[in-house]
């Protein structure tokens, strides 16, 4: 999870990162399986897949036009 914050903290405030993280976890748990799916929360896009029962792998997050490769398990 620290890797997720480390990659995004220069572009987003902590409160937005936390909100995005919770949204990605819920989205990927409900929709994704082992296959990565793309989603959107407001102005932010992401790609994530479920990794086991309780973990989610975030592959990338797009902030504006910048796509940030995260590849973190949260």
Residue pairs with C-beta under 8 A, 6 or more apart in sequence:
1 21
1 72
1 74
3 70
3 71
3 72
4 17
4 21
4 58
4 70
4 72
4 74
5 14
5 17
7 61
7 68
7 69
7 70
7 72
8 17
8 20
8 61
8 63
8 68
8 70
9 17
11 63
11 66
11 68
12 20
12 63
19 41
20 41
20 44
20 46
20 61
21 74
23 39
23 41
24 39
24 41
24 46
24 48
24 56
24 58
24 74
25 56
25 74
27 37
27 39
27 41
27 48
28 37
28 39
28 48
28 49
28 50
28 56
29 50
29 56
31 37
31 39
32 48
32 49
32 50
32 56
33 49
33 50
34 49
34 50
35 49
36 47
36 48
36 49
36 57
36 59
37 47
37 48
37 49
38 45
38 46
38 47
39 45
39 46
39 47
39 48
40 46
43 63
43 64
44 61
44 62
44 63
45 61
45 62
46 58
46 59
46 60
46 61
46 62
47 58
47 59
47 60
48 56
48 57
48 58
48 59
49 56
49 57
49 59
50 56
50 57
51 57
51 73
55 73
55 74
56 73
56 74
57 71
57 72
57 73
57 74
58 70
58 71
58 72
58 73
58 74
59 69
59 70
59 71
60 67
60 68
60 69
60 70
60 71
61 67
61 68
61 70
62 68
